[in-house]
Amino acid sequence: MPIFKFKAEKTSGEQYEAERTATDKFVLYQEIKREGDTVLYAEEVKAKKGFQIPGLGRLFSRVGMKEKIMFAHNLGAMLEAGLALSRALSVIERQTEKKGFKEVVQKISAGINRGITLSEAIKDFPAVFPPLFVSMVKAGEESGSLPKTLKSISTQMMNTYLLQKKIRGAMIYPAIIICVIIGISILMLTYVVPTMTSVFSSLNVELPWNTKLIIYASSAVTNHTILVVTLLVGAAVLLYFSWQTPRGKRFIDAVILRLPVIKGIAQEANSARTGRTLSSLLSSGVEVLQALEITADVVQNSYFKEVLLGAIERVKKGESLSMVFSEHTKFYPAFVGEMVSIGEETGKLAEMLGNVADYYEEEVSQKTKDLSVIIEPVLMIVIGCAVGFFALSMLAPMYSLVNVI
């Protein structure tokens, strides 16, 4: 008989956790109810098999963007169809296959049954539902348009997800090529170079600097493998943690905004994200200042974040939002400021920001396709240079030997 771990609430309001055997979850709920208590959530405790790394299960159970999109879309659709919130959440719980997210939905449902609002319930899970999600749900509850707001959230998240997917997709090809180059280089240094080095040593000839460089690299890889691997892994870890610091992120953001081609994609991607987020928040009834604050959290590049945080202070003083964007064309293209200005003049700011997002999402989509076309010949040139350097370094001494003989 399966064992269930559950959390229940007594009539006095006291909550407790315990474990109990039952044929299924429904029977467990009925048993606890007969005792006068209310089950808040329950899950089956499965026996652990084999060796497990602590925290690994939690890592793989992290809620992905697709689950969040489907949650918002399906919940909005069911509420629009007339289902009660608690029943709609119960349906989503049964449909959800991912254990981690199922537990989250159970706890949200338990909160709704206790009488709190949906925005209050999801606020307890910041790792799953970001401030953007919570604020839009709260605004939808206050305006009485929660189903519409949830559908708007799903659309906004889907657009963001597709934009990120296109950018990452453009980076996959060069990443694969670079990994292949590194792999082939290691094989050459490990198996080919030592053979040729022994030939050069037996003939006792003077070698050029580039040949010596490759021989030293080969010697390091073959004779000090553990040391080389340790140094490379250590350098990678050091770089990773350095990039996680504010100063490291700032440096990476600055580099991105100075690289040819990449700079334009970064500007347009951040403009699209800013426009989409602000449009969604303002359409849901969120105040401008709060919308700017949330958007600043959503935008990843620190330079764009600074512009939005500065906009909060200037809007508080009575300045227009369009003026802020117009003064920062180094980051936001002039088109953004113009569209925001039109939106402010016509009272259709959310709509104009949505148009900005549509325009730049399409631009990023096209540029990422173009980037793939540009990267291919550049990589071919890099590969050609690497192969040429290796060939000249190892074959030039051989030709010299032939001439001497």
N, C-alpha and C positions, 0 to 999 in steps of 0.2 A: 504493500500500500504506500503511495507516495507521501512524502512529508512536505508540508507547506509552512513557509515562514510568513507571518502576517502581522499587521499592525491594526489595532482595534481601539475603539474609544468607548469608555463606560458612560453611563447616563449622567455621572457627575462631571463629565468633561475630561476626565483623566485618560491619557493615552498610554498604551503599553504595547510591547512587541513580544511575540512568543512563537513557538513552533508546535505543530499538531499534525497528526496523520489523518487523512481523509481520502475517500475514493476519488473525489475531484473537487475543484474549487467551489462549485455550486453547493455541494454538501457542506463544505467548511463554512460558507457564508450562513447557511441555514442553522448550523449548530451554534455558531456564535450569536446569531440573532435570537435563538431560543433562550440563550443565557442572559439576554437583555443588553448585550453590547452590539456595537456597529463596527463592521470590518471596514477599514479605510483602504487597505490594499493587501494583496496576498500574492505570493509567488511560490512555485514548487522548488524545493531544494534538491538539486541534483548532485549525486555523489561525484566527487572529483576523481578522475582517472589519470594515472601516470604523473609524470613530472610537469609542473606548471610554473611559469615565471610569474612572480607577483606583479599584479597590475597589467599583465598582458591582455587579459580578457577585457578589462575596462578600455584599453587602447583600441581594440578591434570593435568594441560595442559603441564607439562614439557615433553620435547621431550625425548623419550626412545631410548635405543640402537637399537632396532629393526627398528624404523623409520629411523634412520641414515643409517643402513645397507641397507635397501631397497632403500633409496634415492641414495646412491652411486652406488648400483648394477643396478638399473633401468636407472639412468642417463647415466651410462657407456654403457649399452646395447643399448639405443636409439641413443647415439652419434655414436656408432660403426655401427649402421644400417643406418647412414647417415642423421639423423634428425639434424636440427639446434639447437643450445643450447637453444635459447629462446623458441622454440617450444617444446623441450623436457621438459623444466621446466614448461611450461604451462600444459602439459599432467600430470606431477607429481602433480601439484597444484590441478588439477581436481580429481585425484585419492586419494589424501590425505584427510583422514577423521578427523584427529585431528586438532582442530581449531588453536592451538598455532603454530604447525608446518606449517600449511597452510599459516599463516600470514608471517612466515619466508620465505617460498618459494616465496610468492608474492613479498616481498621486494628484494629478490635475483634476481628475474626475472626483476623487475623494474630497478635494477642496471645494469643488462646485457643490457637492452634496452637503457640505457644512455651511454653505450659504455665501461664500466669497465669490467675487467676480472672476471672470476668465483672466483678465489682465493681472489681477492679484495672484492668481494661481500660477500663471506661467512666469511671473516675476521671480519666483523662487528657483528658477532653473536658468540662470544667465548664460551657462555654457551651451544651452540648447536654443534658447530664445533671446536674441540680442535686444538692446534697448529700442532699436527701430521697430521690431516686431511688437514689443510690449506697448510702446507708445501708440502705434497705429490701432492696436486692439482696444486700448483704453479710449482713444478718440472715437472709435466705432461704437463702443458701448454708450458713451455719453451722448452721441448724436442719434442713437437708435438705428444705426445702419451697420451692425456688426457683420452680417452675411456678406454685404458688398465690400466691406473693408477687408475681410479675410480673403476674398477673391483678389482684391487689389494687392494684398500682401504676396499672394502666390505668384501673381503676374510680375511684380517687382523683383521677387527673389529669382524667378525663372530667367528674367532678362539679365540679371547680374550673373547668374550661374552660367548662362550661355556665353556671356562676354568673357568670363574667366576661362571657360573651356576653350574658346577660340585662341586666346592669348597663350595658354599653356600648350595647346596643340601645335602652335607655330614653333615652340621651343623644343618639341620632342625630337624632331629630325636632327637638328644640330647636336643635341645632347647624345643621341645614339652614335652619330659619326665620331664625336670626340671620344666616347668610350671605346669605340672600335680602334681608333688611332692609338689610344693609350695601351690597349690590349696587345695590338700588333707590335708596338714599340718594346713592350716588356718581353715578348717572345723573341724578338730579334736580339735584344740585349742578353737574354738568357742562353740562347742556343746557337745563334749565327755568329755573333761578334767573338765569343771565346775561341771558336775554331779558327777564325781569321787572325786573331791575336797571337795564337800559337805559331802561325806561319810567319808573322812579322818578327816574333821573338827569335825564331830559329835562324832567320836571315840577318838579324842584328842591323837593321836599317833605321835611319832617322825618320821619324814620322811627323807629319804636319800637326798643327795645334788642334784642328777639328777632329782628326783621327784619334788623337790622344784623349780628347774630351769624351768621345764615344766609348773608348776603351775603359776610361775611369768610371764612367756610368755603368758599364757592363760589369766591371769588377765589384762595384758597390752592390749591385742587384744580386749577383751570384754569390759573393763571399760574405755579405752582411745583410742578408735578406730580412732578418727579424728587425735589425736596427732601422733599415730603410722603411719597412712597413710601419714600424712604431712612429718614426718621424713624420711620415705622410699622414697617418691617422691622427697623430697629435696636432699637426698643423691644421688638418680639416676640422677637428673639434674646436681648436682655438679660434679659427676663423668663424665657425658657426656661432659660438657663444659671444664672440666680439660683435657679430652682426645683430645679436639679440639685444645688445645694450642700446640705449638712446643715441649715443655717439656713433655706434656702428651703423644703426639704421639710417641715421642722418647722412652718413658717408655714402651708403648704398643709394639712397634717394637722390643725392647730388650727382652721383655717377650716372644714374639712369637718365637724369635730365640733361646730360651733356653728351650722350652717345648719339651719333647720327642715326636716323630712322627710328631708333628706340625712343628717343625723346618725343617725337611726334605722337607715337602710339601711346606713350605714358600720359601725355597731356590730354589726348582725346579720351582715353579710357577713364581717367579721373574726372574729366568733364562729364562724361556719360553717367558715371556713378553718382556724381554730385547732383546732376539734373534729375536722374531717376529717383533718387532718395528724397530729395526736397519735394519733387512733384507728388510722390506718394504720400508723404507726411502732410503736406498742405492740403491735398485733396481729401484727406481723412479728417481734417479739422484741427490738426496740431498747430499751435502758435509758431510764428516765424522764428522766434528766438530759440525755442526748444527744438524746432526742426533743424536749425543750423547747428546746434550743439550735438544732436544725434548724428547728423550728416558728417560732422567733423570726426566722430568716432568710426564711421563707416569707411571714410576715405583713408587709404593706407599710406600714401606718400605724405611725409611730415610737412613738406612745403605747402601742399594744398590744404593740409589740416590747419596750418598757421593762418592761411588766408581766411578760412571759414571761422576760426576762433576770433580773429580780428574783426570779422564782419559782425559778430555778435555785439561787441562793444560799440561799434560805429552805428549799428541800427538802433541800439539803445539811446544813442545821442540824437536820433532823428534823421540820420543820413539814409539815403536809399541803398538798397542792396545792389542795384545795377552799377552804382558808382564804385563799389568795392571791387566788383569783377572787372570793370573797365580799367581800373588802376593796376590790375595784376595780370596784364596780357602776357607776361613772361611765363605764367603758369596756365591760366585760363585763356583760350583764344578770344579775340575781340567779339566773335559771334555770340559767345555766351552773354557778355555784358549787354549787347544790343537786344537779344531776345528777352533778357530779364527786364530791361528798360521798357520794352513794348508790353510785357506782361504787367508791369506795375502801372503803366498808363491806362491800359484797357481793363484792369481788374482781373486778368486771366493769367496770373503768374504761374499757377500750378500747370496750366495747359501749355504755356510757353516752355517751361522747364521740361515737361514731358517731350515736347518737340525737339528740344536740345538733346535730350537723352537718345531719342530715336535716331537723330542725325549722326551723332558721334558713335553710337553703337554700330551703325552701318559702316561708318568710316573705318572704325577699328577692325571690323570684319574684313573689309576689303584690303586694308593695309597688312593684316596678318597673312592673308593669302599672298600678297605681293612680297612680303618678307621671306616667305618660304622660297619663292622664286629667286630672290636676291641672294639668300644664304647659300643656295646650292653651288653656284659657280665660285663664291668666295671660299667655301670649304674645299672645293676641288683644287683651288690655287694653293691653299694651306697644305693640303695633302701632298700636292706636287712638290712644293718647296721642301717639305719634310723628307719625302722620298729622295729628292735630288740631293739634299744635304747628306743624307746617309750614304747614298751611292758614291758621291764624290769623296766623302771621308774614307770609305773603305776600299774603293776601287782605284783611286788615284795612286796610293802607294804601290799597288800591284802593277800598274802601268810603268811606274818608275823602275821597279825591279826588272821588268821585261826589257826596258831600254838599257839598263846597266848590263844585263846579261848579253 
